[in-house]
Amino acid sequence: MKRDLNQKKIIVISAPSGTGKTTVVKKLLERNKDIYFSISTTTRKIRENEKDGVDYYFVSEEKFKEMIEKNEFLEWAVVHSNYYGTTKREIERIIEKGFCILDIDVQGLKNIITIYPDIKSIFLLPPSIYELEKRLRQRGDMDEESIRLRLNNAREELKMIYLYKFFVVNETIDETVKKVEKIIYEI
């Protein structure tokens, strides 16, 4: 990976599970033809509405560990008991075409900023922890233990907000998208 990449074209967006990050990223991609999504690799089980190679690259834990040993990741972490990572090849694929959006967690950001300190990092916040719990329950795809795990993880992630250059409270998707676009294009 070349260290001389235009780091301002790398956008990291993080948020606690249930904040609306995936929806915000999808809207950004629909509205802006020069923004491309960096597809993460994960060992998480594929959800009903997801497609391999579109939402994530879904691999076995064995394959993921093999990729770690081959130094194929720019960053990787274990989140909610699953492996997630961004391959160097994925960033290289995108950065020549436009802005590269990475949908990663706090651990991933820590790894990336050691290599690329000038990236634009944005943390999306829920309006409140109560609203976050409501959103997680409305998804209907988690049991009580999973909801509690995600809420506890959210509290820990919120403690790390100081690592980010920008933060946006996700009250409504449209306003959040406009605020993120302003960060990408104007700042």
C-alpha positions as CSV (number, residue, x, y, z in Angstrom):
1,M,0.0,0.0,0.0
2,K,1.4,3.4,-0.9
3,R,1.6,5.9,1.9
4,D,1.4,8.8,-0.6
5,L,-2.3,8.2,-1.3
6,N,-4.6,11.2,-1.0
7,Q,-5.6,10.5,2.6
8,K,-8.4,13.1,2.4
9,K,-10.1,10.7,0.0
10,I,-10.3,8.0,2.7
11,I,-13.5,8.5,4.8
12,V,-14.0,6.3,7.9
13,I,-17.5,6.2,9.2
14,S,-18.1,4.4,12.5
15,A,-21.2,4.1,14.8
16,P,-22.6,1.8,17.4
17,S,-24.7,-1.0,16.0
18,G,-28.3,0.3,15.3
19,T,-27.3,4.0,14.8
20,G,-28.2,3.9,11.1
21,K,-24.7,3.9,9.6
22,T,-25.5,1.4,6.9
23,T,-28.5,3.5,5.7
24,V,-26.4,6.7,5.8
25,V,-23.7,5.0,3.7
26,K,-26.2,3.7,1.2
27,K,-27.7,7.2,0.7
28,L,-24.2,8.7,0.3
29,L,-23.5,6.2,-2.5
30,E,-26.8,6.8,-4.2
31,R,-26.4,10.6,-4.2
32,N,-22.7,10.8,-5.1
33,K,-21.1,9.0,-8.0
34,D,-17.6,9.8,-6.9
35,I,-18.0,8.0,-3.5
36,Y,-17.3,4.2,-3.4
37,F,-17.9,1.7,-0.6
38,S,-15.0,-0.3,0.7
39,I,-16.4,-3.7,1.2
40,S,-15.2,-5.3,4.4
41,T,-14.4,-9.0,4.9
42,T,-16.2,-10.7,7.8
43,T,-16.8,-14.1,9.4
44,R,-20.3,-13.0,10.5
45,K,-23.2,-15.0,9.1
46,I,-24.9,-13.4,6.1
47,R,-28.2,-11.8,6.9
48,E,-31.3,-12.3,4.7
49,N,-31.1,-9.0,2.9
50,E,-27.3,-9.1,2.3
51,K,-25.2,-10.2,-0.7
52,D,-21.7,-11.6,-0.7
53,G,-19.4,-9.2,-2.5
54,V,-21.8,-6.3,-2.2
55,D,-22.4,-5.8,1.5
56,Y,-19.4,-7.8,2.8
57,Y,-17.1,-10.5,1.6
58,F,-18.2,-13.4,3.8
59,V,-15.5,-15.9,4.6
60,S,-14.9,-18.6,7.2
61,E,-12.9,-17.9,10.3
62,E,-10.1,-20.2,9.0
63,K,-9.9,-18.2,5.7
64,F,-9.9,-14.9,7.6
65,K,-7.0,-16.1,9.8
66,E,-5.1,-17.2,6.7
67,M,-5.5,-13.7,5.2
68,I,-4.2,-12.2,8.5
69,E,-1.1,-14.4,8.3
70,K,-0.6,-13.3,4.6
71,N,-0.7,-9.6,5.8
72,E,-3.7,-8.9,3.4
73,F,-5.5,-6.5,5.8
74,L,-5.0,-2.8,6.3
75,E,-7.0,-3.3,9.5
76,W,-8.9,-6.0,11.2
77,A,-10.7,-6.6,14.5
78,V,-13.0,-8.9,16.4
79,V,-16.4,-7.3,17.0
80,H,-19.4,-8.9,18.5
81,S,-17.5,-12.3,18.4
82,N,-16.9,-12.0,14.6
83,Y,-13.8,-11.0,12.6
84,Y,-14.1,-7.9,10.4
85,G,-11.3,-6.4,8.2
86,T,-10.4,-4.1,5.3
87,T,-8.1,-5.5,2.7
88,K,-5.3,-3.5,1.2
89,R,-6.4,-4.6,-2.2
90,E,-9.9,-3.2,-1.6
91,I,-8.6,0.3,-0.8
92,E,-6.3,0.3,-3.8
93,R,-9.2,-0.7,-6.0
94,I,-11.2,2.3,-5.0
95,I,-8.9,5.2,-4.2
96,E,-7.9,5.9,-7.8
97,K,-11.6,6.4,-8.8
98,G,-12.8,8.7,-6.0
99,F,-13.6,8.9,-2.3
100,C,-13.3,5.6,-0.4
101,I,-15.8,5.1,2.4
102,L,-14.9,2.5,5.1
103,D,-17.6,1.3,7.4
104,I,-15.5,0.2,10.3
105,D,-15.4,0.2,14.1
106,V,-13.2,2.1,16.6
107,Q,-10.6,-0.7,16.7
108,G,-10.3,-0.5,12.9
109,L,-9.9,3.3,13.0
110,K,-7.1,3.0,15.5
111,N,-5.2,0.7,13.1
112,I,-5.7,2.9,10.0
113,I,-4.7,6.2,11.6
114,T,-1.3,4.8,12.5
115,I,-0.7,4.5,8.7
116,Y,-2.9,7.3,7.4
117,P,-3.3,10.0,10.1
118,D,-4.9,12.5,7.8
119,I,-8.1,10.6,6.8
120,K,-11.5,12.0,7.5
121,S,-13.0,10.1,10.4
122,I,-16.7,10.5,11.2
123,F,-18.5,9.0,14.2
124,L,-22.3,8.8,13.9
125,L,-24.1,9.1,17.2
126,P,-27.6,8.0,18.1
127,P,-29.8,10.7,19.6
128,S,-29.7,8.8,22.9
129,I,-28.9,5.4,24.3
130,Y,-32.7,4.9,24.7
131,E,-33.3,5.6,21.0
132,L,-30.5,3.2,20.1
133,E,-32.1,0.4,22.1
134,K,-35.4,1.1,20.4
135,R,-33.8,0.9,17.0
136,L,-32.1,-2.3,17.8
137,R,-35.3,-3.9,19.0
138,Q,-37.2,-2.7,15.9
139,R,-34.7,-4.5,13.6
140,G,-36.2,-7.8,14.9
141,D,-33.1,-9.8,14.0
142,M,-31.5,-10.2,17.5
143,D,-32.3,-12.0,20.7
144,E,-32.2,-10.2,24.1
145,E,-28.6,-11.2,24.8
146,S,-27.4,-9.8,21.4
147,I,-29.2,-6.5,22.1
148,R,-27.6,-6.2,25.6
149,L,-24.2,-7.0,24.0
150,R,-24.6,-4.3,21.4
151,L,-25.8,-1.7,24.0
152,N,-22.8,-2.5,26.2
153,N,-20.5,-2.2,23.2
154,A,-22.1,1.1,22.2
155,R,-21.3,2.5,25.7
156,E,-17.6,1.5,25.2
157,E,-17.5,2.8,21.7
158,L,-18.8,6.2,22.8
159,K,-15.8,6.5,25.2
160,M,-13.6,6.5,22.1
161,I,-15.2,9.3,20.2
162,Y,-12.1,11.5,20.9
163,L,-10.3,9.5,18.2
164,Y,-12.6,10.9,15.5
165,K,-12.2,14.3,13.7
166,F,-15.9,14.7,13.2
167,F,-19.1,13.5,14.8
168,V,-22.7,13.7,13.6
169,V,-25.9,12.9,15.6
170,N,-28.2,10.8,13.4
171,E,-31.6,12.3,14.2
172,T,-32.9,11.9,10.6
173,I,-31.2,10.1,7.7
174,D,-31.5,13.0,5.2
175,E,-30.0,15.6,7.5
176,T,-27.2,13.3,8.6
177,V,-26.3,12.5,4.9
178,K,-26.1,16.3,4.2
179,K,-23.8,16.8,7.2
180,V,-21.6,14.0,6.1
181,E,-21.4,15.3,2.5
182,K,-20.4,18.7,3.8
183,I,-17.5,17.0,5.7
184,I,-16.4,15.0,2.7
185,Y,-16.6,17.8,0.1
186,E,-16.0,21.0,2.0
187,I,-13.7,20.4,4.9
